[in-house]
Amino acid sequence: MFTGQYIFTQITQFLPQRCFRRIVTKYDDRTQKWSFSHWNQLLVLIFGQLIGCESLRELTDITLAHAKRTNHLGFGNSPIARNTLSKANMLRESKIFEEFASLMISEAQSKRITKDFELHGKFYAVDSTTIDLCLSLFRWANFRSTKSGIKMHTQIDIITEIPVFYRITNANVHDSKAMDWISYEPYACYVFDRGYFDLARLFSINLTGAFFIIREKGRPEYKINSGDEVLTGDDGVLMDQTVRFTSKRNFNNYPAEIRRIVYYASDLGRSFVYYTNNFYLRAKDIALLYRYRWQVELFFKWFKQHLRVKKFWGNSENAVRIQVHVAIITYCLIAIIEHDLKLGRPVSEVMRILGCSLLVKDSIEELFKHQDIQQNDCGQLSLNFE
């Protein structure tokens, strides 16, 4: 039964607090004896993500305005000073929050894996996004002569739409380097944009027993071993060939047969060329999976629009990393809540509604009761409550 807790308190009950405290004990942190604990810090930063704070000052001003609720919200027994939160973000080990984010990712993925999908198997999309930073404030994030930046390399589970791996680097790190950091699962399929067209690394994926799909970059020379005929294109597939690269460099980097598919997207009015080591799926399914790669782009767009990762609450590298990790934790937390409470709403909508209701004392389910809005013949709105 609902006991009159704040919405924010109900949200944080979905966090595995015992696991977080166990992670904290693994790191020798000189701030562990502070009255403002790591757990208090995590909850304050999640609160800031949900209400959409643009600065550390805004976040602490809001928490100070609600000082009498501080203990009930999990922020500690005393109001939070801006200097205290700033020092915590600068000094505390960011790996604590990174490890907890990985745990939340695993939990969110396991809960949402039941989602129906057209194909059977594990499918991942890999891409990166750059977050621009001010050169004068973030000199540690070298990028270009006129600005700084960080890059977030991400692997998205296509079925669950949950990021299963991410790494934060300086923005000048090339995308293809992220291919070395992924733990490839045998028989899983990894979908890459053409910025990852590195034949040596793709052949390494092939040797692990995993599959890849990637869009053609440039015009590599090849010879056709089979499938030289032009297909009817009824399903959009114009060619489905087995080829070998003929130039010395490409052959040395990928000395095996590879599948080359030419697909015409009628809705875009253009054709695409894909390479894959998967000889089992139908050609149109390969094209379909590449289309699903767009999910990672949508995730980046949503991530930047709904979470605070464009304006940071600290200038140090450690503070920036902690904020990005907490943004991922917040995303996974809302995804878990949507699943467990069977809300049947997009994660973005759930976050928007919860973010505006953090200090309300209704139950979370009460916020999402369905209301059918119908327009009657007189042009007036009538509400039918279920």
C-alpha positions in Angstrom: 0.0 0.0 0.0 1.2 3.5 -0.7 2.4 5.3 2.4 2.6 8.9 1.3 6.3 9.1 0.3 7.6 11.7 -2.2 7.7 10.5 -5.8 11.5 11.0 -5.7 11.8 8.7 -2.7 9.7 6.0 -4.5 12.0 6.3 -7.5 15.2 5.8 -5.5 13.8 2.7 -3.9 14.4 1.0 -7.2 18.2 1.5 -6.8 20.2 -1.4 -5.3 21.6 0.6 -2.4 23.4 -2.4 -0.9 25.3 -3.0 -4.2 26.3 0.7 -4.4 27.7 0.6 -0.8 29.6 -2.5 -1.6 31.2 -0.8 -4.6 32.2 2.2 -2.5 34.1 0.0 0.0 36.3 -1.3 -2.9 37.9 2.1 -3.3 40.2 3.9 -0.8 38.4 7.2 -0.7 39.6 9.9 1.7 36.0 11.4 1.7 34.3 8.3 3.1 34.1 9.9 6.6 32.2 12.9 5.4 28.7 13.3 6.7 27.7 13.8 3.0 28.0 10.2 1.9 28.5 8.8 -1.6 24.9 7.6 -1.5 23.7 11.2 -0.6 25.8 12.5 -3.5 24.3 10.0 -6.0 20.8 10.8 -5.0 21.4 14.6 -5.3 22.9 14.2 -8.7 20.0 12.0 -9.9 17.6 14.6 -8.5 19.4 17.2 -10.6 19.2 15.1 -13.7 15.4 14.5 -13.3 14.5 18.2 -12.6 16.9 19.4 -15.4 19.3 21.6 -13.5 21.6 23.6 -15.7 24.3 24.4 -13.1 25.6 23.3 -9.7 24.3 26.6 -8.3 20.8 25.9 -9.5 20.9 22.4 -8.1 22.1 23.4 -4.6 19.7 26.4 -4.5 16.7 24.1 -5.1 17.9 21.6 -2.5 18.4 24.4 0.0 14.9 25.7 -0.7 13.6 22.3 0.3 16.0 21.9 3.3 13.3 20.6 5.6 12.8 17.6 3.2 16.5 16.9 2.8 16.5 13.8 5.1 13.3 12.4 3.6 14.7 12.7 0.1 17.9 10.9 1.0 20.3 13.9 0.8 21.5 13.6 4.4 20.7 15.2 7.7 21.8 18.8 6.8 21.3 21.1 3.8 23.8 20.7 1.0 26.3 23.5 0.5 27.5 24.2 -3.0 31.1 23.9 -1.9 30.5 20.4 -0.4 28.9 19.0 -3.6 31.6 20.6 -5.8 34.4 19.0 -3.8 32.6 15.7 -3.8 32.4 15.7 -7.6 36.0 16.7 -7.9 37.6 14.4 -5.3 35.5 11.2 -5.2 36.5 8.3 -7.5 34.5 8.4 -10.7 35.0 4.6 -11.1 32.5 4.1 -8.3 29.7 5.6 -10.4 31.0 4.0 -13.6 30.8 0.5 -11.9 27.4 1.2 -10.5 26.2 2.4 -14.0 27.4 -0.9 -15.4 25.3 -2.8 -12.8 22.3 -0.7 -13.6 22.8 -1.3 -17.3 22.8 -5.1 -16.7 19.7 -4.9 -14.6 17.8 -2.8 -17.1 18.8 -5.0 -20.0 17.8 -8.2 -18.3 14.4 -6.7 -17.5 13.6 -5.4 -21.0 15.0 -8.4 -22.9 11.5 -9.9 -23.2 10.6 -7.3 -25.8 9.5 -8.8 -29.1 11.9 -8.5 -32.0 11.7 -9.6 -35.7 14.8 -11.7 -35.6 16.2 -14.2 -33.1 19.6 -13.5 -31.6 21.6 -10.7 -30.0 22.1 -7.5 -32.0 24.1 -4.5 -31.0 24.7 -1.1 -32.6 28.0 0.7 -32.0 28.5 4.4 -32.5 29.9 7.5 -30.7 28.8 11.1 -30.0 30.8 14.2 -29.3 30.0 16.6 -26.5 31.5 20.0 -27.0 33.1 21.8 -24.1 34.4 25.3 -23.5 38.1 25.5 -24.2 38.8 28.0 -21.4 37.0 25.9 -18.8 37.9 22.3 -19.9 41.5 22.5 -21.0 42.1 18.9 -20.1 39.7 17.7 -22.8 41.9 18.5 -25.8 40.1 18.4 -29.1 40.7 21.3 -31.5 42.5 24.7 -31.3 39.2 26.5 -30.7 37.3 24.1 -28.4 37.5 21.2 -26.1 35.3 18.1 -26.1 34.7 14.6 -24.9 33.4 11.6 -26.9 31.0 8.9 -25.6 31.6 5.6 -27.4 28.5 3.5 -26.9 27.2 0.0 -27.7 23.4 -0.2 -27.7 21.4 -3.4 -27.4 19.0 -3.1 -30.4 16.3 -5.2 -28.8 16.1 -3.5 -25.4 17.4 -0.1 -26.5 19.7 -0.1 -23.4 23.4 0.9 -23.7 25.3 -2.2 -22.6 28.7 -0.6 -22.9 30.1 3.0 -23.0 33.4 4.7 -22.5 34.3 8.4 -22.2 37.4 9.6 -24.0 38.7 12.9 -25.4 36.9 13.9 -28.5 40.0 13.4 -30.7 40.0 9.6 -30.2 39.0 7.9 -33.4 35.8 5.9 -33.5 37.5 2.7 -34.7 39.6 2.5 -31.5 36.4 1.7 -29.6 36.2 -1.6 -31.5 39.2 -2.8 -29.4 37.3 -2.2 -26.1 34.2 -4.3 -26.9 33.9 -7.8 -25.5 32.5 -9.7 -28.5 30.0 -12.5 -27.9 30.1 -15.5 -30.2 27.1 -15.5 -32.6 26.1 -12.0 -31.6 25.8 -9.4 -34.4 27.4 -5.9 -34.2 26.3 -3.1 -36.5 28.7 -0.3 -37.3 28.6 2.9 -39.3 31.2 3.3 -42.1 33.4 5.4 -39.7 34.4 2.0 -38.2 35.5 0.5 -41.6 38.8 -1.0 -40.4 39.3 -4.3 -42.1 41.9 -5.6 -39.6 39.6 -5.0 -36.7 36.6 -6.5 -38.6 38.6 -9.6 -39.3 39.5 -9.9 -35.5 35.7 -9.8 -34.9 35.3 -12.6 -37.4 37.9 -14.7 -35.6 35.9 -14.4 -32.3 32.9 -16.1 -33.9 30.8 -12.9 -33.8 29.1 -11.3 -36.7 29.4 -7.7 -38.0 27.5 -5.5 -40.5 29.1 -2.4 -41.8 28.4 0.1 -44.5 30.9 0.4 -47.3 33.5 3.2 -47.1 35.2 4.3 -50.3 35.3 1.8 -53.1 37.5 -1.2 -52.1 38.7 -3.4 -55.0 37.4 -7.0 -54.9 36.7 -10.0 -57.0 33.3 -11.8 -57.0 33.4 -15.5 -56.0 29.6 -15.9 -56.3 26.4 -13.9 -56.8 27.5 -11.7 -59.7 24.0 -11.5 -61.1 21.7 -8.5 -60.5 18.6 -9.5 -58.5 15.0 -8.3 -59.2 15.1 -6.0 -56.2 11.5 -6.8 -55.2 12.5 -6.7 -51.6 15.1 -3.9 -52.1 18.0 -6.3 -52.5 19.9 -5.6 -55.8 23.0 -7.8 -55.2 24.0 -10.4 -52.7 27.6 -11.4 -53.4 30.5 -13.3 -51.9 33.7 -11.5 -52.6 37.4 -11.2 -51.7 39.4 -8.0 -51.5 42.1 -7.8 -54.1 44.3 -4.9 -53.1 47.3 -6.0 -51.2 46.6 -4.0 -48.1 42.9 -4.9 -47.8 43.6 -8.6 -48.5 46.3 -8.7 -45.8 43.9 -7.0 -43.4 40.9 -9.3 -44.3 42.2 -12.5 -46.0 38.8 -14.3 -46.1 35.6 -14.2 -48.0 33.1 -11.5 -47.1 29.5 -10.9 -48.1 28.6 -7.8 -50.1 25.0 -6.6 -50.3 23.6 -3.8 -52.4 20.3 -2.6 -51.1 17.9 0.0 -52.5 15.9 2.0 -50.0 12.8 3.1 -51.9 11.7 5.5 -49.1 15.1 7.3 -49.4 15.5 6.9 -53.1 19.1 5.7 -52.9 21.1 2.5 -52.6 23.5 1.3 -49.8 26.3 -1.2 -49.8 26.9 -3.4 -46.8 29.6 -5.8 -45.9 29.1 -8.7 -43.4 30.6 -12.0 -42.4 27.1 -13.3 -41.7 26.2 -15.8 -44.5 23.1 -17.1 -42.7 20.6 -14.2 -42.5 18.7 -13.1 -45.6 20.0 -10.1 -47.4 16.9 -8.0 -46.6 17.3 -8.9 -42.8 20.9 -7.6 -43.0 19.6 -4.3 -44.4 16.9 -4.2 -41.7 19.5 -4.6 -39.0 21.5 -1.8 -40.4 18.4 0.4 -40.3 18.1 -0.5 -36.6 21.6 1.0 -36.1 19.7 4.3 -36.1 18.5 3.5 -32.6 21.9 4.5 -31.2 21.6 7.9 -33.0 18.1 8.3 -31.4 19.6 7.4 -28.0 22.2 10.1 -28.3 19.6 12.6 -29.4 17.4 11.7 -26.5 20.3 11.5 -24.1 21.4 15.1 -24.9 17.9 16.5 -24.9 16.5 14.9 -21.7 19.6 14.5 -19.5 22.1 17.0 -18.3 25.3 16.2 -20.4 25.7 19.4 -22.4 26.1 21.8 -19.4 28.2 20.4 -16.6 28.2 21.0 -12.8 32.0 21.0 -12.5 35.0 21.8 -14.7 37.3 18.9 -13.6 37.6 15.7 -15.7 36.4 13.7 -12.6 33.3 15.9 -12.2 32.4 15.5 -15.9 32.8 11.8 -15.8 30.7 11.4 -12.7 27.9 13.5 -14.3 27.8 11.3 -17.4 27.8 8.1 -15.4 24.9 9.4 -13.3 23.0 10.4 -16.5 23.3 6.7 -17.6 22.3 5.5 -14.1 19.2 7.8 -14.3 18.3 6.6 -17.8 18.5 2.9 -16.7 16.6 3.7 -13.5 13.6 5.1 -15.3 13.7 2.2 -17.8 13.6 -0.2 -14.9 10.7 1.7 -13.3 8.7 1.7 -16.6 9.2 -2.0 -16.9 8.5 -3.0 -13.3 5.4 -0.9 -12.9 4.2 -1.8 -16.4 3.5 1.8 -17.3 3.5 1.2 -21.0 5.0 4.6 -21.9 8.2 5.7 -23.6 11.1 6.3 -21.2 11.3 9.9 -22.3 7.6 10.4 -21.3 8.0 8.7 -18.0 11.0 10.8 -17.1 9.3 14.0 -18.1 6.3 13.3 -15.9 8.3 12.1 -12.9 10.7 15.0 -13.2 7.8 17.4 -12.8 6.4 15.5 -9.8 9.4 14.7 -7.6 7.9 16.4 -4.5 4.4 15.1 -5.0 3.1 12.5 -2.5 1.0 10.5 -4.9 2.1 7.0 -6.0 4.0 6.7 -9.2 1.2 4.6 -10.7 -1.3 7.4 -9.9 0.6 9.7 -12.2 0.1 7.4 -15.2 -3.5 6.5 -14.9 -4.9 6.5 -18.5 -7.2 9.3 -19.5 -8.9 9.2 -22.8 -9.3 12.7 -24.2 -12.0 12.8 -26.8 -13.4 15.7 -28.7 -17.2 15.8 -28.9 -19.3 17.1 -31.8 -19.4 20.6 -30.3 -15.6 20.9 -30.5 -15.2 20.7 -26.8 -12.9 18.3 -24.9 -14.4 15.7 -22.7 -12.4 13.5 -20.4 -13.3 9.8 -19.9 -11.5 8.3 -16.8 -10.9 4.7 -16.6 
